[in-house]
Amino acid sequence: MKYVLGLLAGLALPTSALAQTTSASDDAAGTSATRAAEAKDVRREIPILAFTYAAHGVSSKTIGVQAYGLGLVARGQDGVVGGGGAVWLSPIDRLTLVMDGQRNVARDFSPSAAAIVRLLGDGREGFTLGALGKFKIDGFGKGPDGDEVESELEMGALLSFAEAGWHVDANAIAGRGLGDEKEMDAEGRLRLGRDIGSWARVGLDGQARAKVAGPMTLANGRTWDFAAGAQVLAYSGPLFGSLTTGPTTTGLVTNNVGFTAMLSVGGTTF
C-alpha cells in the first residue's frame, strides 16, 4: 500500500510541475501579446496626415491606407476639388515607405514615393530623429509644347517629440527640380498636437515653401506659398479620420489668400 501511494505521489509531482510551467508559459505569452497590442497605437502608425511627416514613420511590418478629399476656395478664381489616396508600409524596422497619388489644388495629377528612415528614438516618448527622401511628379503635359513632366527630388530632416500627451513634428526639406530649369525650393513643416482622452487629438498642421533658385515666381506671382490650419484626428482601434482646414496661398493663381480643407479616413494593420 505504501508502495502504491509513493508511486502515485511520484507521478503527481511532475504532472503538477508541468501544469505550473504550462500555466506560466501561457501567462507570459498572454502578457507579451498584450504588450504588443498596446505598443501598436494607431496614432503612431500614421506617417503623414496632411502636411508634416512623423520622424518615426511606422512600426515594422505595419501596412496602412488613407483616402482623402481636398477643397480650395479663393476670391478671384474658381474653386478646386481634388483628392487621392496613400499607402504606406514598413518592410523592416526603421524604414517606412509611403506611396501617394492625388489631384492636387493646382488641378494636376501628382503621384509621389517617399522613404522615411528613423535614425534615433522610438517615437513613443522624448525626441525622435529621422530622414526623408522623396520623388514626386507635380504634373504631366507641361512646358511650351505640352510634352514635359514636372518632377522633383526632395531630401529632408525630420524631428518629432512626444511627452505627456503633447506631440510636435517638424520637417526641414529641400527640393530640386529634375527638369532643364533646375529650380530649387526650401520647405518648413510643423505640426502640434494634444491628445484629448482616448479617442482624439487636436492641434495645428502647416507648411511654408520658398523658391531659392531657377524661376523665382509661382503662378500667383509670389516667390513663396503656405498652407496651414487646425487639425482634428479621431481614432478607434486601427481606424482613424481627420480634418485639416485653414488659410492657404498654395495653388492660387491670384495674390489673394484662400481657404483649404482636407478630409481623410484610413486604417492600419496591427
N, C-alpha and C positions, 0 to 999 in steps of 0.2 A: 504493500500500500504506500509506504514511504517512497519507494522507487517510482511508482506511477505519479505521485504528487510532484516529486522532484523533476520528472521528465516534463510534465505539463508546465511547471514554472519555468523550466529552461526554454521551452518553446514560446512561452508568452512574452518573455523579456525581449527577445529580438524583434518579435512582431510589434510590441509596443514602441520600441525604439524606432523601428521602420515607419510606423504610423506618425510618430512625432517628427521624424525627419521629413516625411512627405508633406505634413501639415506646414512645417516651417518653410519648405520649398515653395508650396502654394502661396503662403503669405508673402514671401519675398517676391514671387512673380507678380502677385497682385499689386504689391507696393510699387514695383518697377513700372508696371503698366499704368498705374495711377499717376506716377510722377511724369511718365512720358506724355500722358494725356494733358496734364497740367502745363507741361512745357510747351505744348502746341497751342498757342494763343493766336487766334485769327488776326489780332491787331499787329502781331509781329510777322505775319505771313503775307503782308501786302507791301511790295517793294515801292509802289508809287500809286497815289490816288488821283491827283490832279497835276501838280507841277513838280513837287520836290521828291527826290529819291531818299529812301532809308539806307543808311550806310551798311546795315547788317544784312540786307537782302532778305532771304527766307531760309528756313531750316532745310537741312539736307533731305532729299527725296520728296520734298513738297511740290505740288503742282497747283496752280491757281489760274482762274479765269475771271475776266471782268468785261462787261458790256456797258457802254456809256453813250449818252447823248450830249451834244453841245449846242448852245444857242448864243447868238450875239446880236445886240441891237445898238444902234448909234444914230445920232442925228446927222442927216445929210447923206445917208446911204441905206440900201436895202438890208433887211435883217438876214441873218445867216443861220441855217440849221444844219448841223453836222453830227458826227459821232463815229463810233467804231468799237473796237474790242482789243483786248490784250490777253496774252497767255504768258505765264511765267513758270519756271521750274528750276529746281536746284539738283543737278545730277550728282554733285559731290559737295561735301562740306565746304563752306566759304565762297562758293560760286553760285550766282543766280543769273539766269538768262531770261530776258524779257523781250517778247516779240509783240509789236503793236501795229495796227493798221487803222487809219481814220480818214474821214473827210474833215479837214480842219476848218478853222474860221476864215481862212483865205480861200475857201472853196476848192482846195486841191486835195487829191488823194495822196496821203503821206504815210507810207509804211516805214518801220524802223526796227532795228535789232540792237539790243544793249546787253552788256555784261557788267554785273556788279561783283567786285571781289572784296570780301571782308578781310581787313588786314589786322585789326586789333579789336578786342572786346567781343561781347556776345549778343548785344542788342537788348539785353534784359534790364540791367541796371548800370549806371555810370556811362562813360564815353565809349563810343564805337567809331572806328575809323575805317573807311572803305575807299575804293577807287572805281571809276566808271569809264567804260569805253562804249561808244555808241556810233552806229552808222544809220543815217536817216535820209530819206528822199522827201524833198519839200514840194515836189510837183513834177508832172510829166508834160511833154509838149510845150516846153518853154523856149525862150530865145526868139530871135527875129524870124526864123523860119519854122518855128513850132516843132522842132525836132530834137530839142535838148531835154535832158533830165537834170534837175537841180538836186544835187546830193551834197551831204556834209558829213564830216567825221568829227566827233566830239570826244574829248577827254576831260575828266573831272576828278576832283577830290570831294569825298562825302564825309560828313561828320554828323553823328547822332548822339543824343544824350537823353537818358530816362532816369527819373528819380521821383519817388513818392507820388506817382500819378501824373507827373508833368513830363512832356515829351518835346524835344527840339530836334529838328533835322535841318542841316544847312549844306548847300552844294555850291561849289565854285567850278564853273565849266567853261572851257574854251572850245570854240568850233572853227573849223576851216572848210570852206567850200572846195569841192573837188573839180570844179569847172575851170575854164580859162581865166576867169576874173580873180580867182584866188582870194575871195572875200573871207574875212575873219571877224568873229564876234566873241564877246565875253558875256557870260551869264552868271547871275547870282540867284539862288533859290532858297526860300526859307519857309519852314512850317513849324507852327507852335500848336501844341495840343494839351488838353487837360481831360483826364478820364472822369466821367460822371457816372457813378455807380458801376454796375457790372454790364452795362449794355450800350454805352455811348461814349464818344469822345468829341469835344468841341474845340475849335481853335481857328487859326488862320493859315492860309497857304498862298504862296505867290512867287512870282519870278520877275526879274528885270534883265533886259538884254541891251547891249550897246555895240554898235559897229566900231571896229578898230582898224580895218584895212579893206581895200577893194572899194567897190561902190558904197558910198557912205550914207545914202539915203534910202529909206524904206518907201513903201507905196504911199504912206501918209505924209511924206516929206521930212519926217524926223530921222535922227540918227540912232534912236533908242525906242524901245517899247516896253510895256509891262502888262502883267495881268495878276490880279490878287483878289482875295475875297475871304469871307467867312466860310468855315467848313464844319460840317456835322457828319460824323461817322457813327452808324448804328450797326450792331453785330449781335449774332446769336449762333453759338456753335461755330460751324465752319462757314457760315454765310454772313455777308455784310452788304451795306448800302451806304452811299454817301452823297452829299450835295455840297458843291462849292460854288459860290456866287459872289460877284463883286465887280468893281470897275476894271476897265482894260483899254489899252490902245493897240493891242496885238490884233492884226487882221483888218485894221481900219484903213480906208482909202482917203480919209479926211483928217484934219488935225484936231478933231474933237476927241472926247473921251466917251467910250461906250460902256455897255454893261453886258457881262457874260455870265452864263450858268452852265454847270456840268453836273449831270445826274448819273450815277453809276450803281450797278449791282454786280455782285460776284460771289465767289466762294473758293475755298481751298480744300485740298485733301489732307487728312490727318493720319 
